[in-house]
Every structure is written in C-alpha cells, then in structure tokens.
Amino acid sequence: MKLQARSYKLEATRGYTLVEAIIYIAILAMLVVVFIQLLFSLTRSYASFRLARDLVSSSGAALDRMISEIRRAESIDVSSTLGVSPGHLVLNTTDEGGEATTVDFYLSNNALMVEEGGGSVASTTSARVTVDNLVFRQITTAESSAVKVELTLSAARGAVTRTAKFYTTAVLRGSY
C-alpha cells in the first residue's frame, strides 16, 4: 500500500483588499456628492419656479383688476400721476347703483393698492411680491382714450430672486 502525498493549498479568503476598499469608498463618495449637488439644484429650481408662479399670479390679479376698472371708467381724473413711477391712476367711473365715484390705483409700501370711492382699500398683489415700478400712460386718439400700464414685480426666497416686467393696455369704455 502506497501512501499518497496530499498537497494542501491555502485557499484565498474571500474579501476586499485595502486598495479595493479605498476605491469603493471613493466611488461611493463621488456618488454622494453628485446626489447632494442634484438635490441642491432641484431645490433652487423649485424655488425659482415658485417665484415665477408668485410673480405671474400677482401680476395676473393686479392687471386683471386694472383692466376691468379701466374698461368701466368714463375718464381719467386730472389728479392722476401719469408717465412716471410710481404712478397714480384715478379713474372717474360709476358704482353698481349708477352713482359717480372714483377708483384709485397707487403704490403703498411696494404693494399695488386699489381704493374705491375714497372708501375701501385693498392690495392687489401678494405679500410675497414687491412692486418695483408702476407707470400709467394715457393714449388719446380722436375716437377714444386708453391707458397703458407698465408693472415691474420682484420676489425673493432665500438667495433666489426674480424680477419680471408686465405690460397691458385697456381702452376706457366711456371714451368712445
């Protein structure tokens, strides 16, 4: 009987070497940095989107109200401040009962205010939006009179700031 010599191999243990571990940690660190940058970028984009939404909704509300009142008006009062910022527009109009009254549009603390008949005062812009520029211009022809409105609004959230300019023109119904 012969004895066979057995050879024993040392099996390599399964695991990572120090170099492999450092490479995996570096890759993981780069992925974390990219993810954090993406998260900050999305946050800034969302803030910018919210600012744009605030500007558009405030301008829509303000300009819609001004267009409505200008179209109902009979004339522009001589006490109006036209062609400069901040402008002040006083419209001669009638109320629901047919009585003569005025509607004033003006700036107060960077908010666009509307005052009806010397009584109720309301802001037409959001508290998160400031009015930087408000100019009213009268356009007069042989047949009619109109008002051109130039409105610049700003909004800020944290480090993100947006500014937008809006324009509209409306014809006074009582002028034609």
Order of alpha helices (4+ residues) and beta strands (2+ residues): alpha-beta-beta-beta-beta-beta-beta-beta-beta
